[in-house]
Amino acid sequence: MKQSYVYILKCSDGTYYTGVTSNLTQRIFQHDIGYYPDCYTFKRRPLELVFYCEFIDINIAFEKEKQIKKWSRVKKEALIKGDYDALPNLAKKKFS
């Protein structure tokens, strides 16, 4: 099985972008140089890689990417900080 990655980038405007790739180094480089002009990150550079995790099954990586994209900013930040105990408590709460 080929290794895959789910990653989170912090954009220059403070927003987060979540993606999935099989080549993390190459994909981050593509984001940094604006390889895809229509990509969400193109006008939000510079970017900072703030989180990534590895998977050996690309299908699970896609599922996790979709899951994280639905999360609130606060929940994403808990994941980024490694505060895994806080994740369940942030699942249904709304923060302003």
N, C-alpha and C positions, 0 to 999 in steps of 0.2 A: 504494500500500500504506500502511496505517496503522502508525504507529510503536508499538512495544510495548516494555515494560521488564521485566526480571527484577530483583528487588530483594531485599536481605537487611536485616532489622531486627534489632537487638540489643534483647532484652527486658530488663525490670528485674530478672529473675531470672538473667540471664546467658545464657539460651538464645538461639538464632537462629531466626528465621522467614524462610522464603524464599517469595516470591510472584511473580506475573506480572500485569501490568495494561497497559491502553492509555492510562491517564491517571495518571501517577505522583503528581502533586500531590494529586489528588482521593483516590486510594487511601490515601496516607499520612495525609491528614486523617481519612479514615474510620477508620483504625486508631487514630489519636490520640484521637478522641472516643468510641471504642467503638461505632461504628455497627452492627456485627454482634456481638451479645452471645455468640453461640456460637463466635466466631472464637478461635483459639489465643491471639491477642494480647490479648484483652479483659481478662483478669485479670493480665496481665503488663506493663501500662503503668506508667510512661512507656516509650516506645520511641525508638530512635535509628536512623535510616537510616544504615547503614554501608557499603552497596555497592549500585550499580545499573549495569546495562548496557542499551544500546538495541539493538533489532532492528527490521528492517523487515518481517519475516515472523513473524506470531504463532505459527505452528506451530513454528518454530525456537525461539522464546522458551519455549513450553511444554516442548519437549524439554530445553532447558537448565535450566529450573526443576526438572523431575523428576530430572535428573542431579545437580544441586547438592544437592537434598534428601537424596540417598543418601550424600553425602559425610560424612566424619568432621568433628568440630568443628575439628581441627587443619587439615584441608584447606580448610575454609571460611574459617578465619582467614588462611591464606596467600593465598587469593583476595582477601579484604578488604584485606589489606596490599599487594596488588599484587605479591606474590612468585610470579610465574607460573612461574619456573624450578623451584620446589619442588613444583608440583602433580603432575607425573608420578611423582615419588618418593614422594608421599603416597598414591598410588592403592591400593596393596596392603598397606601397613603398618598395624598396629594400635597405637595409642598409648593409654596409660592416663592 
